[in-house]
């Protein structure tokens, strides 16, 4: 069997935490910030952990050997 390649988009968008969870950047901060409240903007800072079901799919299909 040939080796599976990690999707290059996944390499750029996700990383793993020390405990093995998949980490991603917050969505919804590219444009249209004037219509968002300051609280929304503040809460969208930094990164967040991907939903467990989605993380399973990311690791299994798109990044078979880790990120």
C-alpha positions in Angstrom: 0.0 0.0 0.0 1.2 3.5 -0.8 1.7 6.0 2.0 -1.1 8.4 2.7 -0.3 12.1 2.5 -1.6 14.6 5.0 -3.8 17.2 3.3 -1.8 20.4 3.1 -4.8 22.6 4.1 -5.1 20.6 7.3 -1.5 21.2 8.2 -2.1 24.9 7.9 -5.4 25.1 9.8 -5.1 22.6 12.7 -2.6 21.6 15.4 -2.6 19.1 18.2 -2.6 19.9 21.9 -0.4 18.0 24.4 -3.3 15.7 25.3 -4.0 15.0 21.6 -7.0 17.1 21.0 -7.3 19.1 17.7 -6.9 22.8 18.0 -8.2 25.4 15.5 -8.4 29.2 15.1 -11.7 30.9 15.8 -14.1 31.4 12.9 -15.9 34.6 12.1 -13.2 37.3 12.4 -12.2 38.0 8.8 -14.6 40.8 8.0 -17.8 42.5 9.1 -16.4 43.3 12.6 -18.3 46.6 12.8 -21.6 44.7 13.2 -20.2 42.4 16.0 -20.3 43.5 19.6 -17.1 44.1 21.5 -18.0 41.0 23.6 -18.2 38.8 20.5 -14.9 40.1 19.2 -13.3 39.6 22.6 -14.6 36.0 22.9 -13.3 35.1 19.4 -9.7 35.8 20.3 -7.2 33.0 20.3 -7.9 29.3 19.5 -10.4 26.7 20.4 -10.7 22.9 20.5 -12.5 21.1 17.6 -15.6 19.1 18.4 -14.6 15.5 19.2 -16.6 14.0 16.3 -15.0 16.4 13.8 -11.6 15.9 15.3 -11.9 12.1 14.8 -12.6 12.7 11.1 -9.7 15.2 10.7 -7.2 12.8 12.2 -8.4 9.7 10.5 -9.0 10.9 7.0 -7.0 14.1 6.5 -4.0 13.6 8.8 -3.3 9.9 9.2 0.2 10.3 10.7 -0.5 13.4 12.9 -0.1 17.1 12.2 
